[in-house]
């Protein structure tokens, strides 16, 4: 496999020891529902995980849950996001963390995101973080000021290398300059005490006083515990590059004395909303639940994300989402023409019986994934498979099953749907006609009521300029 490495700004071959890929991904901060921009990153990371396994690697995937320490500003200002959410919702921080962790895991399930081998909560690893901060202090990379512990970036000459930050060329902004305790405006907090925030609800005893960890130390300490001092791939969004991942590199390499800490940096591009970054603070905040309320299946959104290369900024709109939904429905309808799925079509014996046309398409699909997860080319091979008249239907199902190991779209579930499909009864036909009349009369409340009723019965209505069509949910 060749992957784009943010550290080198180029594609590089992925070579690992004992065929095992050790991978860490920055997980959610569980103070609110994940928006679909956040979820794009996790879909892409799931694509990477699935592709690695598909191509024959073993994977140990670690993801953290940030339930303390993430401030509203990455440069150590603002308040803890967990505390802010708890105050606004009049709940305890522990209840907030539990609720939104469960919500995130449910979103992941609906999107067919595989669960990592290790999911670790920050609050369960405070001792590991304290130990790492102590190591940094002993080695001279950390200092105490005004009750807090900071990392001294001037002691780490390669600070900002991956992000290509030149500190001499930067002028500290007003927000950065506010912290008088720092030797350098770009030094970052490893541990906060009460001297920073008097109303912090989550506090632990430490050598520096009762307090809580900085956000950046969490990932370094937990990845070190489960993956060691050095590992293969670190994932996250591009917004993490200049601050969070830059600080992780500095403290991790300073603590271990080993470089590089991570061999490949894998970053997913933003999802844009009206050509600007999707953001909770700006109000451009769409959740998976909201998409479902608008009539989209979670796998419509997964298909939308897979339609572009992970390093390409996707612009979300009603039109682009509807186009993805329509394309996925057409795909599933095409698969519905195949015979029903049978487990005997899967596995090595079935793959060994592939004729040349099927084997060629399968090989091209693998090549597309091995070339930096080129999903547009991979999906083109999927369509080519279904349209190729010289491939037996059972062989199409065999290759389809293999492709879906990566795509995660529940493709074989649709096989045989047309053969098993029954005609709509007169009652449903009458409801569809009544809805058409209601829309013509601009009685949209009744039209929506009928749409919801049919949705509960497994019928999806699709409106277009040419009229309304329907389909049974697959």
C-alpha positions as CSV (number, residue, x, y, z in Angstrom):
1,X,0.0,0.0,0.0
2,X,1.1,3.6,-0.8
3,X,-0.2,6.3,1.6
4,X,0.1,10.0,1.6
5,X,2.2,11.0,4.5
6,X,1.6,14.5,5.8
7,X,5.1,14.6,7.3
8,X,6.8,14.2,3.9
9,X,3.9,15.7,1.8
10,X,4.2,12.7,-0.5
11,X,3.0,9.2,-1.0
12,X,5.2,6.5,0.5
13,X,5.1,2.7,0.6
14,X,3.7,1.4,3.9
15,X,6.2,-1.1,5.3
16,X,5.6,-2.5,8.8
17,X,7.2,-5.1,11.1
18,X,5.6,-8.5,11.3
19,X,2.8,-7.4,9.0
20,X,1.2,-5.5,11.9
21,X,0.0,-1.9,11.5
22,X,-0.1,-0.1,14.8
23,X,-2.6,2.8,14.3
24,X,-3.9,5.6,16.6
25,X,-6.8,7.9,15.9
26,X,-7.8,11.0,17.7
27,X,-11.4,10.2,18.9
28,X,-14.3,12.5,19.8
29,X,-14.5,15.0,22.6
30,X,-17.8,13.9,24.0
31,X,-19.5,17.2,25.0
32,X,-22.0,17.2,22.2
33,X,-23.2,15.1,19.3
34,X,-20.7,14.6,16.6
35,X,-21.6,16.6,13.5
36,X,-21.3,15.1,10.0
37,X,-18.0,16.8,9.5
38,X,-16.6,14.9,12.5
39,X,-18.1,11.7,11.2
40,X,-16.5,12.1,7.8
41,X,-13.1,11.7,9.5
42,X,-14.2,8.5,11.3
43,X,-15.6,7.1,8.0
44,X,-12.3,7.8,6.3
45,X,-10.3,6.2,9.2
46,X,-12.6,3.2,9.0
47,X,-11.9,3.0,5.2
48,X,-8.2,3.0,6.0
49,X,-8.6,0.2,8.6
50,X,-10.8,-1.9,6.3
51,X,-8.4,-1.4,3.4
52,X,-5.4,-2.4,5.4
53,X,-7.1,-5.7,6.5
54,X,-8.4,-6.2,2.9
55,X,-4.8,-5.9,1.6
56,X,-3.5,-8.5,4.0
57,X,-2.2,-6.4,7.0
58,X,-3.1,-7.1,10.6
59,X,-4.3,-4.0,12.4
60,X,-4.1,-2.8,16.0
61,X,-6.3,0.3,16.1
62,X,-6.5,2.5,19.2
63,X,-8.9,5.4,19.6
64,X,-9.3,7.7,22.5
65,X,-12.4,9.3,24.0
66,X,-11.7,12.8,25.3
67,X,-13.9,13.3,28.3
68,X,-11.7,15.9,30.1
69,X,-9.1,18.6,29.3
70,X,-10.2,19.9,25.9
71,X,-10.6,23.6,26.1
72,X,-12.7,25.8,23.8
73,X,-9.5,27.2,22.4
74,X,-6.6,25.0,21.4
75,X,-4.1,27.4,22.8
76,X,-4.9,26.8,26.4
77,X,-7.7,29.5,26.7
78,X,-11.4,29.3,27.2
79,X,-13.0,26.7,29.4
80,X,-13.2,22.9,29.3
81,X,-15.7,21.9,26.7
82,X,-17.1,19.2,29.0
83,X,-17.7,21.7,31.9
84,X,-19.3,24.2,29.5
85,X,-21.7,21.6,28.1
86,X,-22.6,20.3,31.6
87,X,-23.4,23.8,32.8
88,X,-25.5,24.6,29.8
89,X,-27.5,21.4,30.0
90,X,-27.6,21.3,33.8
91,X,-26.1,17.9,34.1
92,X,-23.0,16.4,35.6
93,X,-19.9,16.2,33.5
94,X,-20.0,12.4,33.9
95,X,-23.5,12.2,32.6
96,X,-22.6,14.4,29.7
97,X,-19.6,12.2,28.8
98,X,-21.6,9.0,29.1
99,X,-24.5,10.3,27.0
100,X,-22.4,11.6,24.1
101,X,-20.1,8.7,24.1
102,X,-23.1,6.4,23.7
103,X,-24.4,8.7,20.9
104,X,-21.1,8.6,19.1
105,X,-20.9,4.8,19.3
106,X,-24.5,4.5,17.9
107,X,-23.6,6.9,15.0
108,X,-20.6,4.7,14.3
109,X,-22.7,1.6,14.3
110,X,-25.3,3.1,11.9
111,X,-22.4,4.2,9.5
112,X,-20.9,0.6,9.6
113,X,-17.7,2.0,11.2
114,X,-15.8,-1.0,12.7
115,X,-14.9,-0.7,16.4
116,X,-11.2,-0.3,17.1
117,X,-9.3,-2.9,19.1
118,X,-8.8,-0.4,21.9
119,X,-11.1,2.4,22.9
120,X,-9.6,4.4,25.8
121,X,-11.2,7.1,27.9
122,X,-9.0,10.0,29.0
123,X,-10.4,9.8,32.6
124,X,-9.3,6.2,32.9
125,X,-5.7,7.1,32.1
126,X,-4.9,10.1,34.3
127,X,-2.0,8.2,36.0
128,X,-0.4,7.5,32.6
129,X,-0.6,11.2,31.8
130,X,0.9,12.2,35.2
131,X,3.7,9.8,34.6
132,X,4.5,11.2,31.2
133,X,4.5,14.8,32.5
134,X,6.8,13.8,35.3
135,X,9.2,12.3,32.7
136,X,9.2,15.5,30.7
137,X,9.9,17.5,33.8
138,X,12.8,15.2,34.8
139,X,14.3,15.6,31.3
140,X,14.1,19.4,31.4
141,X,11.3,19.8,28.8
142,X,8.7,21.0,31.3
143,X,8.5,23.9,33.8
144,X,6.0,25.0,36.4
145,X,4.5,28.5,36.3
146,X,1.6,29.9,38.2
147,X,0.5,26.5,39.4
148,X,0.5,24.9,36.0
149,X,3.0,22.7,34.1
150,X,4.0,23.8,30.6
151,X,6.1,22.2,27.8
152,X,9.1,24.4,26.8
153,X,9.1,24.3,23.0
154,X,12.5,26.0,22.9
155,X,14.0,22.9,24.4
156,X,12.7,20.9,21.4
157,X,14.5,22.2,18.2
158,X,12.2,20.3,15.8
159,X,9.0,21.8,17.2
160,X,6.5,22.5,14.3
161,X,8.4,20.5,11.7
162,X,5.5,18.5,10.4
163,X,3.2,21.5,10.3
164,X,6.1,23.5,8.7
165,X,5.7,26.1,11.5
166,X,8.5,28.7,11.7
167,X,8.1,30.3,15.1
168,X,10.5,33.1,14.3
169,X,8.1,34.3,11.6
170,X,5.0,34.2,13.7
171,X,3.6,37.0,15.8
172,X,1.8,35.8,18.9
173,X,-1.9,36.7,18.6
174,X,-3.8,38.4,21.3
175,X,-5.3,35.1,22.6
176,X,-1.9,33.4,22.8
177,X,-0.2,36.3,24.6
178,X,-2.8,36.3,27.4
179,X,-1.0,33.6,29.4
180,X,1.6,35.4,31.4
181,X,2.9,32.2,32.9
182,X,4.4,30.9,29.7
183,X,8.1,31.4,28.8
184,X,7.1,31.4,25.1
185,X,3.6,32.2,23.8
186,X,3.6,28.9,22.0
187,X,4.4,26.8,25.1
188,X,1.5,24.5,25.9
189,X,-0.1,23.2,29.1
190,X,0.6,19.7,30.2
191,X,-1.2,19.9,33.5
192,X,-3.6,22.5,34.9
193,X,-4.4,23.2,38.6
194,X,-7.1,25.2,40.3
195,X,-5.0,28.3,39.6
196,X,-6.2,28.2,36.0
197,X,-10.0,27.5,36.3
198,X,-11.6,27.6,39.7
199,X,-14.8,25.9,38.6
200,X,-13.3,22.9,37.0
201,X,-15.5,19.9,38.0
202,X,-13.1,17.0,37.2
203,X,-9.9,17.1,39.3
204,X,-7.2,14.7,40.3
205,X,-4.4,14.7,42.8
206,X,-1.0,15.2,41.2
207,X,2.6,16.2,42.2
208,X,1.7,19.8,41.1
209,X,-1.5,20.0,43.0
210,X,-5.1,19.1,42.4
211,X,-5.9,19.6,38.8
212,X,-6.5,18.0,35.4
213,X,-4.5,17.2,32.2
214,X,-4.0,19.3,29.1
215,X,-5.7,18.0,26.0
216,X,-2.5,17.2,24.1
217,X,-0.9,15.0,26.7
218,X,-3.9,12.6,26.6
219,X,-3.2,11.2,23.1
220,X,0.6,10.9,23.8
221,X,0.1,9.0,27.0
222,X,-2.6,6.6,25.8
223,X,-0.9,5.8,22.5
224,X,2.3,5.1,24.3
225,X,0.5,2.7,26.7
226,X,-1.1,0.6,24.0
227,X,1.2,1.0,21.0
228,X,4.7,1.7,22.5
229,X,7.1,4.6,22.0
230,X,6.9,4.4,18.2
231,X,4.1,3.3,15.9
232,X,3.0,3.3,12.2
233,X,0.0,5.6,11.6
234,X,-1.5,8.5,13.4
235,X,-4.9,9.7,12.1
236,X,-7.0,12.8,12.5
237,X,-8.4,15.8,10.7
238,X,-6.3,18.4,9.0
239,X,-7.3,20.9,11.7
240,X,-5.2,19.0,14.2
241,X,-1.9,19.5,12.3
242,X,-0.8,23.0,13.5
243,X,-1.5,22.7,17.2
244,X,-2.7,19.3,18.6
245,X,-0.5,17.0,16.5
246,X,2.4,19.4,16.6
247,X,2.3,19.4,20.4
248,X,1.8,15.6,20.5
249,X,5.0,15.1,18.5
250,X,7.1,17.4,20.7
251,X,6.1,15.9,24.0
252,X,6.1,12.2,22.8
253,X,9.6,12.4,21.2
254,X,10.9,14.4,24.1
255,X,9.7,11.9,26.6
256,X,10.9,8.8,24.8
257,X,14.0,10.2,23.1
258,X,13.0,8.3,20.0
259,X,12.3,9.8,16.6
260,X,10.1,9.7,14.6
261,X,7.4,9.0,17.0
262,X,5.0,8.2,14.2
263,X,6.0,7.1,10.7
264,X,2.9,8.1,8.8
265,X,0.5,11.0,9.5
266,X,-2.8,10.4,7.9
267,X,-5.2,13.4,7.7
268,X,-8.7,13.7,6.3
269,X,-9.8,17.0,4.7
270,X,-12.6,19.1,6.1
271,X,-16.2,18.7,5.1
272,X,-17.4,22.1,3.9
273,X,-20.9,23.6,4.4
274,X,-21.7,26.4,2.0
275,X,-18.0,26.5,1.2
276,X,-16.9,27.0,4.8
277,X,-15.8,24.5,7.5
278,X,-18.6,22.8,9.3
279,X,-18.5,24.0,12.9
280,X,-20.6,23.7,16.0
281,X,-19.6,27.2,17.1
282,X,-20.7,28.8,13.8
283,X,-24.1,27.0,13.8
284,X,-23.3,24.9,10.7
285,X,-24.0,21.8,12.7
286,X,-25.7,18.8,11.1
287,X,-25.9,15.5,12.9
288,X,-26.5,12.1,11.5
289,X,-29.9,12.1,13.3
290,X,-30.8,15.3,11.4
291,X,-29.9,13.7,8.1
292,X,-32.2,10.8,9.0
293,X,-35.0,13.2,9.8
294,X,-34.5,14.7,6.3
295,X,-35.0,11.2,4.8
296,X,-31.4,10.0,4.3
297,X,-30.2,6.6,5.3
298,X,-26.8,6.8,7.2
299,X,-25.3,4.7,4.4
300,X,-26.3,7.4,2.0
301,X,-23.9,9.6,3.9
302,X,-21.2,6.9,3.9
303,X,-21.6,6.6,0.2
304,X,-21.3,10.4,-0.2
305,X,-18.0,10.4,1.7
306,X,-16.6,7.5,-0.3
307,X,-17.4,9.3,-3.6
308,X,-14.3,11.6,-3.2
309,X,-10.7,11.1,-2.2
310,X,-10.2,11.5,1.5
311,X,-7.8,14.4,1.0
312,X,-10.4,16.3,-1.1
313,X,-12.5,18.9,0.6
314,X,-16.2,17.8,0.2
315,X,-18.8,20.6,0.0
316,X,-22.1,19.4,1.6
317,X,-25.4,20.6,0.2
318,X,-28.9,19.3,-0.2
319,X,-28.1,18.7,-3.9
320,X,-24.9,16.8,-3.4
321,X,-26.5,14.7,-0.7
322,X,-29.5,13.9,-2.8
323,X,-27.3,12.9,-5.7
324,X,-25.4,10.5,-3.5
325,X,-28.7,9.0,-2.2
326,X,-30.0,8.6,-5.7
327,X,-26.7,6.9,-6.8
328,X,-26.7,4.5,-3.9
329,X,-30.3,3.6,-4.5
330,X,-29.5,2.9,-8.2
331,X,-26.6,0.8,-7.1
332,X,-28.7,-1.2,-4.7
333,X,-31.4,-1.6,-7.3
334,X,-28.8,-3.0,-9.8
335,X,-27.6,-5.5,-7.1
336,X,-31.2,-6.4,-6.5
337,X,-31.2,-8.0,-10.0
338,X,-28.7,-10.6,-8.9
339,X,-29.6,-13.9,-7.2
340,X,-30.1,-13.9,-3.4
341,X,-26.8,-13.9,-1.4
342,X,-25.5,-17.2,-0.1
343,X,-22.5,-17.7,2.2
344,X,-21.1,-20.3,-0.2
345,X,-20.3,-17.5,-2.6
346,X,-17.7,-16.1,-0.2
347,X,-14.2,-17.2,0.8
348,X,-11.0,-18.4,-0.9
349,X,-12.6,-21.3,-2.9
350,X,-15.1,-19.0,-4.5
351,X,-12.4,-16.4,-5.3
352,X,-10.2,-19.1,-6.9
353,X,-13.0,-19.9,-9.3
354,X,-13.2,-16.4,-10.7
355,X,-13.0,-16.1,-14.5
356,X,-10.6,-13.6,-16.0
357,X,-13.1,-10.7,-16.4
358,X,-14.1,-10.9,-12.7
359,X,-10.5,-11.3,-11.5
360,X,-9.4,-8.3,-13.6
361,X,-12.0,-6.0,-12.1
362,X,-11.2,-7.3,-8.6
363,X,-7.5,-6.7,-9.2
364,X,-8.2,-3.1,-10.4
365,X,-10.3,-2.5,-7.2
366,X,-7.5,-3.7,-5.0
367,X,-5.0,-1.5,-6.9
368,X,-7.2,1.6,-6.5
369,X,-7.3,1.1,-2.7
370,X,-3.6,0.4,-2.5
371,X,-3.0,3.7,-4.3
372,X,-3.7,6.0,-1.3
373,X,-7.4,4.8,-0.9
374,X,-8.6,6.0,-4.3
375,X,-12.3,5.4,-3.7
376,X,-13.6,7.1,-6.8
377,X,-11.6,4.5,-8.9
378,X,-12.7,1.7,-6.6
379,X,-16.4,2.6,-7.0
380,X,-15.9,2.8,-10.7
381,X,-14.8,-0.8,-10.6
382,X,-17.9,-1.7,-8.6
383,X,-20.2,-0.2,-11.2
384,X,-18.1,-1.9,-13.9
385,X,-18.6,-5.3,-12.2
386,X,-22.4,-4.9,-12.2
387,X,-22.6,-3.8,-15.8
388,X,-20.2,-6.4,-17.3
389,X,-22.3,-8.9,-19.2
390,X,-19.6,-11.5,-19.4
391,X,-19.3,-12.2,-15.7
392,X,-21.6,-14.9,-14.2
393,X,-24.0,-13.5,-11.6
394,X,-22.6,-15.7,-8.8
395,X,-19.1,-14.5,-9.5
396,X,-20.4,-10.9,-9.4
397,X,-21.8,-11.7,-5.9
398,X,-18.4,-13.2,-4.9
399,X,-16.5,-10.0,-5.9
400,X,-19.2,-7.8,-4.5
401,X,-18.8,-9.4,-1.1
402,X,-15.1,-8.8,-1.2
403,X,-15.5,-5.2,-2.2
404,X,-17.9,-4.6,0.6
405,X,-15.3,-5.7,3.1
406,X,-13.9,-2.3,2.5
407,X,-16.8,-0.1,1.3
408,X,-19.1,-1.2,4.2
409,X,-22.3,-0.4,2.3
410,X,-24.2,-3.7,3.1
411,X,-24.2,-4.4,-0.6
412,X,-25.0,-8.1,-0.6
413,X,-28.0,-7.4,1.5
414,X,-29.8,-6.1,-1.6
415,X,-29.1,-9.2,-3.7
416,X,-32.2,-10.9,-4.8
417,X,-34.5,-8.1,-3.7
418,X,-36.2,-7.8,-7.1
419,X,-37.0,-11.5,-7.2
420,X,-38.6,-11.3,-3.7
421,X,-40.3,-8.0,-4.3
422,X,-44.1,-8.0,-4.1
423,X,-46.3,-5.4,-5.9
424,X,-47.7,-2.6,-3.8
425,X,-51.2,-3.1,-2.6
426,X,-54.1,-0.8,-3.5
427,X,-54.0,1.0,-0.2
428,X,-50.4,2.1,-0.6
429,X,-51.1,3.1,-4.2
430,X,-54.0,5.3,-3.0
431,X,-51.8,6.9,-0.3
432,X,-49.2,7.8,-2.9
433,X,-51.9,9.3,-5.1
434,X,-53.4,11.2,-2.1
435,X,-49.9,12.7,-1.3
436,X,-49.5,13.8,-5.0
437,X,-52.9,15.6,-4.7
438,X,-51.9,17.2,-1.4
439,X,-48.7,18.5,-2.8
440,X,-50.5,19.9,-5.8
441,X,-52.9,21.7,-3.4
442,X,-49.9,22.9,-1.4
443,X,-51.1,21.0,1.7
444,X,-47.6,20.1,2.7
445,X,-48.5,19.1,6.2
446,X,-50.7,16.2,4.9
447,X,-48.0,15.3,2.3
448,X,-45.4,15.0,5.0
449,X,-47.7,13.0,7.1
450,X,-48.2,10.5,4.3
451,X,-44.5,10.3,3.6
452,X,-43.8,9.6,7.3
453,X,-46.5,6.9,7.4
454,X,-45.1,5.2,4.3
455,X,-41.5,5.4,5.7
456,X,-42.7,3.5,8.8
457,X,-44.0,0.8,6.4
458,X,-40.7,0.5,4.6
459,X,-41.5,2.6,1.5
460,X,-39.3,5.6,0.5
461,X,-40.7,8.3,-1.7
462,X,-38.4,10.1,-4.1
463,X,-39.5,13.4,-5.4
464,X,-38.1,14.9,-8.6
465,X,-39.1,17.4,-11.3
466,X,-40.5,14.5,-13.3
467,X,-42.8,13.4,-10.4
468,X,-42.7,11.1,-7.4
469,X,-41.3,7.6,-7.5
470,X,-41.1,5.0,-4.7
471,X,-38.9,2.2,-3.6
472,X,-39.0,-0.5,-0.9
473,X,-36.2,0.0,1.6
474,X,-33.3,-2.4,1.1
